[in-house]
Amino acid sequence: MRHVIYNAKSELAAFVFDGFRDKDTGLIPYREMPGSWIGRVGRGVESRFRGARLGLYPDAGTRSRLRKIAPTDVVLFFAMENLNNIASVAKYIRAQTRHVFLWNPVARIKADLPHSRLQLHKLKQIVDAIHTFDQEDAAAYGLHFTPQPYRHVPPPAGAGSRHGFYFSGVDKGRLGLLLELKAAVEQLGMSAHFHVVPDKGKDYAPAWQAHLQAGWIPYARNLLESQHTDCLVEIVQEHQSGATLRSMEALFLQKKIVTNRASAREDAYFDPDRVLVIERVDAAEIGAFMRRPFQPVDPALLAPHEIHAWVRRLAPLERRAAW
């Protein structure tokens, strides 16, 4: 049997596993942050001391499900970058084969877990294999490269497009390029809807503040906006080479995408009629790209990313070699 353990409060994780059914796989949602200060203290103690089992984290219901996992079963920690959580949860698991999939670049994890190489070394002592969607992280840290997962989405009830181009995300140093792109798009007579959330604690010039939004868009609304646009925009963070969720949305929702991710040309599903890789903003280049007919995505290209096949491939029930 296979078990996927994921954060129940994550909108994206909940979306990806919505409707997931597999007779060989059980889903175990857990609460990432304990609801009380006692639980948070308990999590910290249990994660730091190998023999400590205080029974404070995770909650009793989750611990009961974890204890039922057999030694011969396979476990996948999905998008659990917090080493404290994995260390605490793993104490109640007897399974000998364990995987973890990181849904953020290691550079992002560094902000929460200093000395990333040391932390990854500790993580390798808990799991058999660490998977990442970022090619550079896989090469730099000796991790398994595993492309992003997604799932099939029913078409929206309403037809037609609301926007020519769409982006949603936190600034993370990308606002300048996004504003350049927006100006080029509007120069071409097309619309652009960019929902950019400011970085915490960062001061912005008044001219830039006008382009920022107060908070996140719930993923359900973000998905609807993506379904009703002609072209998605993917601007990756510095030190990131892997495809973001935007690439998966473009693939599964049958949308064009403009990206500054150079590695996009190496994706198995790359098609210059659907994907425009930019090094600088060029209105003429963008206009020519949008005039090219859209070529539907071959279903075979979706298969490796579809969540059921993705889980079975990442965490096969046959035992994988350890590190």
MIVEX-612254 format. One line per field, with one value per residue: residue number from 1; residue in one letter; chain; x, y, z of N, C-alpha, C, O in turn. Coordinates in steps of 0.05 Angstrom, whole numbers. Layout:
# MIVEX-612254
marvo: [NUM,...]
bado: [A,...]
timar: [A,...]
n.c1: [X,...]
n.c2: [Y,...]
n.c3: [Z,...]
ca.c1: [X,...]
ca.c2: [Y,...]
ca.c3: [Z,...]
c.c1: [X,...]
c.c2: [Y,...]
c.c3: [Z,...]
o.c1: [X,...]
o.c2: [Y,...]
o.c3: [Z,...]
//
This chain:
# MIVEX-612254
marvo: [1,2,3,4,5,6,7,8,9,10,11,12,13,14,15,16,17,18,19,20,21,22,23,24,25,26,27,28,29,30,31,32,33,34,35,36,37,38,39,40,41,42,43,44,45,46,47,48,49,50,51,52,53,54,55,56,57,58,59,60,61,62,63,64,65,66,67,68,69,70,71,72,73,74,75,76,77,78,79,80,81,82,83,84,85,86,87,88,89,90,91,92,93,94,95,96,97,98,99,100,101,102,103,104,105,106,107,108,109,110,111,112,113,114,115,116,117,118,119,120,121,122,123,124,125,126,127,128,129,130,131,132,133,134,135,136,137,138,139,140,141,142,143,144,145,146,147,148,149,150,151,152,153,154,155,156,157,158,159,160,161,162,163,164,165,166,167,168,169,170,171,172,173,174,175,176,177,178,179,180,181,182,183,184,185,186,187,188,189,190,191,192,193,194,195,196,197,198,199,200,201,202,203,204,205,206,207,208,209,210,211,212,213,214,215,216,217,218,219,220,221,222,223,224,225,226,227,228,229,230,231,232,233,234,235,236,237,238,239,240,241,242,243,244,245,246,247,248,249,250,251,252,253,254,255,256,257,258,259,260,261,262,263,264,265,266,267,268,269,270,271,272,273,274,275,276,277,278,279,280,281,282,283,284,285,286,287,288,289,290,291,292,293,294,295,296,297,298,299,300,301,302,303,304,305,306,307,308,309,310,311,312,313,314,315,316,317,318,319,320,321,322,323]
bado: [M,R,H,V,I,Y,N,A,K,S,E,L,A,A,F,V,F,D,G,F,R,D,K,D,T,G,L,I,P,Y,R,E,M,P,G,S,W,I,G,R,V,G,R,G,V,E,S,R,F,R,G,A,R,L,G,L,Y,P,D,A,G,T,R,S,R,L,R,K,I,A,P,T,D,V,V,L,F,F,A,M,E,N,L,N,N,I,A,S,V,A,K,Y,I,R,A,Q,T,R,H,V,F,L,W,N,P,V,A,R,I,K,A,D,L,P,H,S,R,L,Q,L,H,K,L,K,Q,I,V,D,A,I,H,T,F,D,Q,E,D,A,A,A,Y,G,L,H,F,T,P,Q,P,Y,R,H,V,P,P,P,A,G,A,G,S,R,H,G,F,Y,F,S,G,V,D,K,G,R,L,G,L,L,L,E,L,K,A,A,V,E,Q,L,G,M,S,A,H,F,H,V,V,P,D,K,G,K,D,Y,A,P,A,W,Q,A,H,L,Q,A,G,W,I,P,Y,A,R,N,L,L,E,S,Q,H,T,D,C,L,V,E,I,V,Q,E,H,Q,S,G,A,T,L,R,S,M,E,A,L,F,L,Q,K,K,I,V,T,N,R,A,S,A,R,E,D,A,Y,F,D,P,D,R,V,L,V,I,E,R,V,D,A,A,E,I,G,A,F,M,R,R,P,F,Q,P,V,D,P,A,L,L,A,P,H,E,I,H,A,W,V,R,R,L,A,P,L,E,R,R,A,A,W]
timar: [A,A,A,A,A,A,A,A,A,A,A,A,A,A,A,A,A,A,A,A,A,A,A,A,A,A,A,A,A,A,A,A,A,A,A,A,A,A,A,A,A,A,A,A,A,A,A,A,A,A,A,A,A,A,A,A,A,A,A,A,A,A,A,A,A,A,A,A,A,A,A,A,A,A,A,A,A,A,A,A,A,A,A,A,A,A,A,A,A,A,A,A,A,A,A,A,A,A,A,A,A,A,A,A,A,A,A,A,A,A,A,A,A,A,A,A,A,A,A,A,A,A,A,A,A,A,A,A,A,A,A,A,A,A,A,A,A,A,A,A,A,A,A,A,A,A,A,A,A,A,A,A,A,A,A,A,A,A,A,A,A,A,A,A,A,A,A,A,A,A,A,A,A,A,A,A,A,A,A,A,A,A,A,A,A,A,A,A,A,A,A,A,A,A,A,A,A,A,A,A,A,A,A,A,A,A,A,A,A,A,A,A,A,A,A,A,A,A,A,A,A,A,A,A,A,A,A,A,A,A,A,A,A,A,A,A,A,A,A,A,A,A,A,A,A,A,A,A,A,A,A,A,A,A,A,A,A,A,A,A,A,A,A,A,A,A,A,A,A,A,A,A,A,A,A,A,A,A,A,A,A,A,A,A,A,A,A,A,A,A,A,A,A,A,A,A,A,A,A,A,A,A,A,A,A,A,A,A,A,A,A,A,A,A,A,A,A,A,A,A,A,A,A]
n.c1: [17,7,19,1,21,0,-6,-64,-84,-65,-83,-68,-49,-96,-127,-99,-106,-160,-214,-181,-171,-149,-138,-93,-71,-71,-95,-69,-85,-56,-48,-11,8,5,-55,-50,-8,18,19,52,100,108,115,164,199,194,214,267,291,308,285,239,170,118,64,36,38,34,-39,-85,-119,-92,-44,-62,-76,-26,2,-20,3,38,103,121,96,93,112,96,116,85,100,121,161,180,224,217,164,164,202,175,126,146,162,121,113,122,138,187,203,208,190,199,170,190,158,176,231,299,323,281,268,312,303,271,296,357,424,421,444,460,410,383,415,401,348,353,366,318,284,281,287,292,253,251,224,257,309,362,368,365,412,450,444,440,390,328,303,238,184,131,66,-3,-74,-131,-179,-246,-278,-293,-358,-375,-361,-307,-257,-231,-186,-126,-74,-49,-28,-11,13,64,107,167,212,198,165,182,196,147,116,140,126,70,62,81,44,-4,9,4,-49,-76,-104,-83,-82,-54,-43,-10,22,51,119,133,147,174,190,156,159,113,92,97,68,15,6,1,-31,-73,-77,-75,-104,-155,-143,-183,-209,-166,-155,-202,-195,-150,-171,-202,-169,-124,-70,-22,24,89,136,196,228,291,347,316,298,262,197,141,76,46,63,42,-12,-20,-9,-49,-96,-97,-72,-35,31,75,141,199,233,288,297,250,251,271,232,191,142,147,130,138,95,60,89,127,191,223,278,283,235,197,155,140,156,123,73,75,78,28,-5,3,-28,-60,-36,-66,-52,-21,-52,-18,25,8,2,48,46,-3,-39,-51,-19,29,39,43,88,128,129,136,108,144,204,250,319,359,390]
n.c2: [-24,46,111,178,235,298,370,392,443,468,501,489,436,410,421,392,339,334,293,250,182,119,52,31,70,112,173,218,272,324,369,424,465,462,472,495,528,491,446,466,473,420,396,420,399,343,339,351,316,251,206,225,223,255,256,301,324,298,309,267,235,235,211,160,141,141,103,57,46,-1,-35,-52,-18,41,109,176,240,297,359,378,419,435,414,402,385,339,307,300,274,228,196,165,129,66,49,27,49,112,174,243,300,362,422,472,514,500,546,575,545,554,601,588,545,548,538,500,453,422,414,386,341,320,309,269,228,213,201,159,180,245,288,337,391,425,432,451,451,396,378,408,392,337,312,278,291,309,323,374,359,356,361,338,386,405,439,510,538,585,612,640,693,733,761,781,768,737,739,718,726,732,789,783,806,810,848,893,871,849,895,918,879,883,935,927,890,920,959,930,928,892,862,859,825,829,805,824,813,849,843,823,874,906,968,1008,1049,1102,1099,1046,1022,1028,986,941,891,878,827,754,715,668,599,575,617,639,597,599,649,637,600,633,664,684,677,654,679,666,682,668,660,687,643,598,543,505,485,523,523,550,533,482,494,520,477,437,466,482,529,586,607,655,659,671,631,597,542,522,510,460,427,369,378,424,472,517,545,547,562,616,636,686,731,784,837,842,873,864,811,785,797,771,718,712,714,667,605,567,505,447,410,347,292,253,280,302,260,243,280,279,270,218,181,206,201,145,135,166,145,84,19,-22,-33,21,36,58,120]
n.c3: [0,-12,15,18,48,66,72,99,99,54,-3,-56,-53,-36,-81,-122,-104,-105,-118,-124,-133,-118,-113,-91,-61,-5,23,70,103,141,196,188,223,292,332,382,430,461,429,389,416,430,380,365,404,395,343,348,384,380,406,430,441,450,441,424,375,309,311,350,318,268,283,296,245,221,250,231,184,148,155,105,70,26,33,17,28,15,-11,37,64,113,159,212,215,183,210,259,245,220,261,277,238,209,159,113,66,41,12,-7,-35,-57,-62,-70,-90,-67,-51,-31,13,44,70,113,134,153,127,82,58,102,125,85,86,135,124,87,120,141,99,39,-12,-41,-78,-129,-168,-193,-238,-230,-175,-167,-191,-161,-108,-107,-115,-134,-197,-211,-251,-246,-215,-235,-247,-286,-307,-308,-363,-361,-344,-371,-435,-475,-469,-415,-408,-443,-426,-366,-298,-233,-168,-116,-111,-107,-130,-183,-204,-236,-287,-300,-305,-350,-388,-386,-406,-459,-478,-475,-512,-557,-562,-532,-472,-403,-343,-284,-222,-170,-110,-57,-32,35,82,46,16,-31,-89,-102,-155,-167,-127,-142,-175,-144,-104,-47,-24,-29,-83,-78,-95,-126,-152,-179,-214,-246,-270,-300,-335,-366,-399,-452,-454,-408,-359,-339,-294,-269,-205,-182,-187,-199,-237,-251,-278,-262,-228,-265,-315,-315,-312,-362,-395,-382,-385,-436,-457,-483,-465,-437,-418,-377,-366,-382,-386,-405,-458,-459,-439,-445,-467,-496,-545,-596,-616,-574,-529,-509,-499,-467,-465,-460,-461,-518,-558,-612,-620,-583,-604,-654,-636,-611,-654,-681,-696,-645,-623,-604,-543,-543,-513,-493,-474,-428,-393,-360,-319,-296,-237,-214,-245,-236,-180,-175,-206,-180,-128,-129,-115,-113,-80,-76,-89,-34,-10]
ca.c1: [0,21,5,9,17,2,-17,-93,-91,-54,-103,-58,-49,-124,-136,-87,-116,-189,-223,-161,-180,-130,-141,-67,-60,-88,-88,-70,-81,-47,-49,17,14,-13,-74,-45,21,29,24,75,124,111,127,192,214,195,230,296,301,301,269,216,143,101,36,24,38,8,-62,-89,-131,-71,-25,-74,-74,2,10,-31,19,55,131,125,83,110,102,104,110,80,102,127,188,187,237,205,139,171,215,155,107,159,166,98,111,140,145,215,208,196,197,189,170,192,143,189,260,314,328,258,270,334,293,260,315,384,444,404,457,458,382,377,429,384,324,360,367,291,270,298,292,281,247,247,216,277,332,387,369,370,440,467,441,438,362,315,286,211,168,108,41,-28,-97,-150,-198,-269,-279,-311,-385,-376,-342,-294,-235,-234,-160,-106,-52,-56,-8,-18,34,78,127,192,231,190,147,193,193,118,106,149,109,43,63,83,18,-23,18,-6,-78,-87,-108,-66,-91,-32,-49,16,21,77,136,130,167,188,179,153,154,84,85,95,46,-10,3,1,-56,-71,-75,-76,-128,-159,-136,-207,-213,-142,-160,-222,-183,-132,-187,-214,-148,-112,-42,-12,51,106,162,207,245,320,357,296,299,240,171,122,49,36,68,23,-38,-20,-10,-74,-119,-94,-67,-8,45,100,158,228,248,303,295,225,257,279,209,181,118,153,122,141,68,46,107,146,211,234,301,276,208,197,127,137,159,99,51,77,72,0,-19,6,-50,-55,-36,-75,-32,-25,-58,5,44,-4,1,68,41,-29,-32,-51,5,52,44,52,115,147,131,127,106,169,224,271,345,362,412]
ca.c2: [0,71,131,205,253,326,391,395,471,478,502,475,407,402,421,370,313,333,272,229,155,98,30,24,94,126,201,225,300,330,398,433,480,455,493,507,532,466,430,476,466,391,391,428,379,317,340,355,294,227,187,238,220,268,253,327,330,309,304,239,222,231,192,134,132,137,78,34,42,-25,-32,-57,3,63,135,200,266,315,388,384,429,440,390,396,370,312,292,292,256,204,180,147,113,43,43,28,64,139,195,270,318,390,438,498,512,499,574,584,531,566,623,577,525,557,518,481,428,407,406,365,317,309,299,243,207,207,190,146,197,272,295,366,398,444,417,461,440,367,375,420,379,308,303,267,310,299,346,381,345,371,343,347,405,408,465,529,540,607,611,665,702,758,775,771,757,735,731,721,717,752,804,768,818,806,869,909,856,846,921,920,861,894,958,917,878,941,971,913,930,869,867,844,826,820,808,822,818,860,828,833,892,921,995,1011,1076,1106,1091,1017,1014,1028,960,920,883,875,799,731,706,639,585,570,641,640,577,609,670,624,587,653,681,673,670,656,690,653,696,652,674,684,617,577,533,486,495,530,513,564,516,460,505,524,451,423,483,487,558,595,618,671,654,678,607,587,513,515,498,431,411,350,388,450,477,546,557,550,572,637,641,713,741,812,842,852,874,852,782,776,799,749,693,710,711,640,588,550,477,432,393,318,280,237,298,308,236,241,300,274,264,190,169,219,189,118,136,177,127,58,1,-37,-18,35,37,81,138]
ca.c3: [0,-14,31,12,72,56,89,94,96,29,-25,-80,-48,-36,-109,-137,-96,-106,-135,-126,-125,-126,-94,-78,-48,15,29,99,107,168,202,188,247,314,339,408,435,472,406,374,432,427,353,366,421,382,319,355,400,365,421,442,430,470,435,421,346,300,328,356,295,248,294,294,217,215,263,216,160,151,148,76,54,16,42,3,41,-8,-7,66,65,141,169,238,211,173,232,279,233,213,285,281,214,208,132,108,41,45,-7,-2,-58,-49,-81,-71,-95,-43,-43,-15,39,60,87,137,145,146,121,68,53,126,129,66,96,157,112,74,141,147,76,20,-36,-41,-105,-134,-195,-203,-249,-218,-147,-168,-197,-140,-82,-110,-111,-158,-213,-217,-260,-230,-219,-238,-253,-306,-297,-326,-376,-347,-354,-389,-457,-481,-452,-401,-410,-462,-411,-338,-279,-205,-151,-100,-126,-106,-148,-211,-212,-257,-312,-305,-315,-377,-404,-387,-425,-486,-485,-480,-537,-579,-562,-517,-443,-385,-315,-267,-194,-157,-81,-49,-13,62,92,25,10,-60,-99,-107,-182,-167,-108,-157,-189,-125,-92,-18,-15,-48,-95,-73,-120,-143,-169,-197,-236,-264,-285,-319,-356,-383,-410,-476,-450,-381,-356,-319,-289,-247,-186,-185,-179,-203,-265,-255,-286,-240,-232,-288,-338,-314,-319,-391,-408,-378,-392,-465,-460,-490,-441,-441,-394,-378,-357,-405,-387,-417,-484,-455,-430,-464,-480,-509,-573,-600,-621,-548,-508,-518,-479,-471,-450,-456,-470,-545,-566,-638,-616,-569,-623,-674,-621,-606,-680,-690,-687,-622,-628,-580,-531,-545,-487,-483,-460,-401,-377,-338,-298,-284,-209,-208,-256,-223,-154,-179,-216,-160,-105,-137,-92,-111,-63,-90,-75,-15,-17]
c.c1: [18,5,18,2,21,-12,-46,-101,-80,-76,-93,-57,-77,-135,-125,-99,-147,-198,-204,-172,-160,-131,-116,-56,-80,-77,-90,-64,-73,-48,-20,25,-5,-31,-68,-15,34,36,49,101,129,124,157,209,216,213,260,308,290,281,243,190,123,71,21,21,48,-15,-68,-100,-110,-51,-36,-72,-45,11,0,-15,39,84,137,111,103,96,113,96,108,81,106,156,198,198,226,180,146,183,195,136,120,163,144,93,131,149,175,223,193,207,187,191,170,178,153,218,275,320,306,259,291,324,282,279,343,402,431,418,456,430,374,391,412,359,329,362,339,277,291,305,278,277,242,239,236,302,358,390,376,400,458,467,438,411,352,299,260,193,143,83,18,-51,-115,-171,-221,-269,-298,-338,-388,-355,-329,-273,-241,-209,-144,-84,-59,-32,-18,4,46,101,154,212,223,173,157,189,164,107,115,132,81,42,65,57,-3,-16,7,-37,-92,-88,-89,-77,-69,-39,-23,14,49,93,133,153,182,174,179,149,124,75,82,72,19,-15,2,-26,-52,-66,-77,-103,-132,-154,-160,-212,-190,-145,-180,-211,-165,-148,-198,-193,-137,-84,-34,16,66,132,174,225,274,328,336,297,275,214,154,95,37,40,48,-5,-41,-23,-38,-98,-118,-92,-39,5,70,116,186,245,262,300,269,229,264,255,200,157,122,144,123,115,52,63,127,165,224,258,298,248,209,168,122,138,134,75,51,70,42,-16,-16,-17,-42,-56,-43,-53,-40,-30,-35,25,34,1,22,62,14,-25,-32,-25,30,59,54,80,135,151,121,125,129,189,245,297,347,386,438]
c.c2: [25,92,159,223,281,345,397,424,483,477,486,445,396,401,397,343,312,312,249,202,135,76,23,48,106,154,206,255,305,361,407,447,472,478,507,511,507,447,439,470,436,383,397,408,353,317,341,331,268,209,199,233,230,265,280,336,306,302,274,223,216,210,164,123,126,110,53,29,19,-20,-35,-36,24,90,157,224,286,344,395,392,432,414,382,379,341,295,282,271,228,185,160,129,90,37,47,45,90,158,221,286,347,407,467,494,511,527,584,570,543,587,613,557,533,533,494,454,410,397,384,339,304,296,272,221,198,193,176,163,224,280,325,370,416,429,425,451,410,362,385,404,349,298,291,288,297,323,350,363,365,352,355,365,408,436,484,530,562,606,639,673,729,775,764,756,758,726,735,710,740,764,788,779,817,829,885,896,853,873,926,904,872,918,948,904,899,957,956,914,907,876,849,847,813,826,802,830,828,841,840,851,908,947,998,1040,1078,1096,1060,1007,1012,1002,936,916,876,846,779,728,677,623,579,593,644,621,587,631,658,612,608,673,668,663,674,667,676,669,682,670,670,657,595,569,515,500,500,518,527,547,493,470,509,497,438,440,491,517,563,606,633,667,664,655,594,557,504,502,469,414,393,360,415,450,507,560,561,564,592,642,668,718,770,816,855,850,860,821,771,776,777,722,690,706,682,623,570,520,461,413,363,307,264,254,305,284,235,260,295,261,234,176,180,206,161,116,145,158,100,39,-19,-20,-5,34,61,98,123]
c.c3: [0,2,24,36,62,75,81,89,70,8,-49,-76,-48,-64,-124,-130,-96,-126,-139,-116,-136,-105,-79,-62,-29,20,59,101,136,172,206,214,269,322,365,411,447,449,391,389,429,401,353,381,406,358,325,370,390,380,433,427,451,465,432,392,331,319,331,333,273,258,292,265,210,226,248,191,165,144,119,59,45,24,25,19,18,0,23,68,94,153,196,235,202,195,253,269,229,237,289,256,214,180,127,84,42,24,2,-28,-49,-71,-82,-77,-68,-33,-26,13,57,78,113,150,136,141,106,63,78,131,110,74,118,145,99,95,149,124,57,-4,-33,-71,-107,-163,-208,-212,-235,-190,-148,-173,-174,-114,-83,-104,-136,-172,-220,-225,-243,-235,-224,-242,-274,-293,-317,-338,-361,-360,-375,-410,-460,-461,-440,-405,-433,-448,-381,-322,-251,-188,-134,-116,-129,-127,-178,-222,-236,-285,-320,-316,-344,-396,-407,-407,-454,-496,-492,-506,-561,-580,-548,-487,-427,-357,-298,-238,-178,-128,-73,-31,15,70,71,19,-21,-67,-105,-134,-183,-149,-122,-171,-170,-112,-63,-10,-37,-60,-88,-98,-138,-162,-188,-220,-256,-281,-307,-342,-375,-394,-435,-471,-420,-381,-333,-317,-265,-229,-193,-174,-182,-232,-271,-263,-262,-246,-257,-313,-339,-322,-350,-405,-406,-386,-422,-470,-470,-464,-450,-415,-399,-368,-381,-408,-400,-444,-482,-445,-452,-480,-494,-538,-577,-607,-595,-527,-520,-495,-486,-454,-443,-468,-498,-555,-593,-636,-603,-588,-643,-661,-618,-632,-691,-679,-664,-630,-603,-570,-534,-517,-475,-468,-432,-382,-355,-315,-284,-257,-203,-219,-243,-196,-157,-189,-195,-137,-112,-113,-91,-96,-80,-75,-58,-25,-13]
o.c1: [40,-20,42,-22,42,-28,-52,-121,-86,-85,-109,-64,-82,-150,-140,-102,-159,-190,-208,-182,-155,-126,-117,-34,-104,-53,-110,-41,-83,-49,-7,46,-29,-23,-80,1,57,57,65,122,153,141,173,231,238,226,276,332,266,263,227,189,114,55,-3,5,68,-10,-57,-92,-110,-43,-21,-66,-40,27,12,-20,53,90,155,114,126,72,137,72,127,66,95,174,222,183,224,177,135,176,197,131,108,166,147,73,155,168,187,245,169,231,167,211,151,185,139,230,264,321,310,253,289,335,283,279,352,397,429,405,451,426,360,380,410,349,312,361,335,260,315,327,255,296,231,246,234,315,375,412,391,412,478,487,433,407,364,282,259,188,134,80,20,-47,-114,-180,-217,-261,-317,-341,-401,-332,-339,-270,-253,-210,-148,-76,-72,-18,-33,14,40,112,161,226,240,166,141,180,156,90,100,124,70,23,52,49,-17,-34,2,-49,-116,-75,-81,-80,-67,-41,-16,5,69,81,130,177,201,150,198,136,112,53,65,60,2,-38,3,-42,-30,-52,-81,-123,-113,-160,-157,-219,-194,-139,-177,-217,-164,-139,-204,-199,-140,-75,-39,31,55,148,164,234,282,318,338,296,269,209,152,91,19,23,39,-20,-61,-37,-49,-119,-135,-108,-21,-9,85,106,196,269,249,300,266,214,262,258,200,152,103,148,109,113,32,52,141,157,235,259,309,239,222,158,102,122,124,59,31,57,31,-39,-32,-24,-19,-75,-29,-37,-63,-14,-32,39,49,3,16,72,9,-9,-15,-12,50,82,73,96,157,173,99,140,133,191,257,297,339,399,460]
o.c2: [25,92,162,225,288,337,405,429,507,456,472,430,375,383,383,326,292,313,232,200,133,81,11,46,110,158,200,264,291,376,399,441,475,501,528,499,503,434,423,464,428,366,382,401,341,297,332,327,263,198,184,238,215,271,281,352,294,290,258,201,194,193,145,100,107,96,32,8,19,-2,-23,-38,25,93,157,229,290,353,415,376,434,395,359,359,322,272,260,251,208,161,140,116,95,21,66,53,91,158,223,285,355,406,485,474,521,532,601,583,543,591,627,554,525,510,472,433,386,374,365,317,279,275,254,197,177,175,181,161,225,279,337,354,423,416,408,444,401,345,372,403,335,277,293,302,276,340,332,353,389,327,379,359,411,455,474,524,558,599,659,661,747,800,741,734,776,707,755,688,763,751,780,764,823,829,892,909,855,872,938,913,871,920,960,908,896,967,968,900,902,895,828,870,789,849,779,852,816,825,864,844,922,949,992,1055,1059,1085,1050,987,996,996,913,934,869,841,786,737,661,633,578,589,650,627,584,632,668,612,601,697,644,644,696,665,675,669,685,691,652,648,574,586,511,523,484,505,515,545,485,456,502,495,429,429,506,529,547,613,624,671,666,658,582,547,480,485,454,390,400,352,429,432,522,585,576,576,586,651,672,709,780,800,876,828,846,807,749,758,765,705,668,696,674,625,560,512,462,402,356,312,262,244,312,288,228,255,306,242,225,162,166,200,153,98,134,154,92,42,-31,4,-19,31,83,91,135]
o.c3: [11,2,25,42,52,92,59,77,64,1,-62,-95,-60,-71,-138,-147,-88,-150,-155,-93,-160,-81,-58,-51,-36,20,71,102,154,152,225,226,266,320,371,397,443,449,381,377,427,400,343,373,405,352,309,370,390,368,444,403,468,483,436,385,338,340,315,327,262,242,286,261,196,214,251,178,185,128,108,34,53,21,18,23,3,17,32,73,99,158,203,250,213,198,263,283,233,234,303,254,219,176,136,80,44,18,18,-42,-35,-94,-92,-71,-48,-9,-8,33,81,100,133,175,115,150,116,65,76,139,118,70,118,154,99,88,162,128,60,-15,-24,-86,-89,-180,-232,-196,-229,-181,-131,-160,-167,-100,-63,-91,-157,-159,-233,-209,-229,-258,-216,-240,-280,-271,-341,-325,-349,-383,-395,-404,-449,-440,-452,-406,-441,-457,-371,-329,-246,-192,-138,-134,-151,-140,-195,-245,-254,-303,-343,-334,-360,-418,-429,-422,-471,-519,-511,-519,-582,-597,-552,-478,-435,-347,-298,-230,-174,-122,-81,-16,18,66,78,18,-34,-51,-113,-137,-199,-154,-115,-179,-179,-110,-55,10,-61,-49,-91,-120,-162,-185,-212,-243,-280,-305,-330,-365,-398,-397,-439,-484,-409,-401,-311,-336,-243,-238,-208,-153,-168,-250,-295,-257,-243,-267,-269,-331,-360,-335,-362,-425,-426,-394,-431,-484,-466,-445,-468,-393,-421,-362,-398,-431,-405,-453,-502,-443,-476,-502,-501,-553,-562,-605,-595,-509,-539,-473,-508,-431,-424,-485,-502,-560,-596,-649,-611,-588,-649,-673,-622,-631,-708,-656,-663,-643,-583,-585,-529,-499,-451,-451,-415,-358,-332,-293,-263,-255,-187,-204,-239,-191,-143,-181,-193,-127,-103,-93,-70,-101,-97,-50,-65,-44,-18]
//
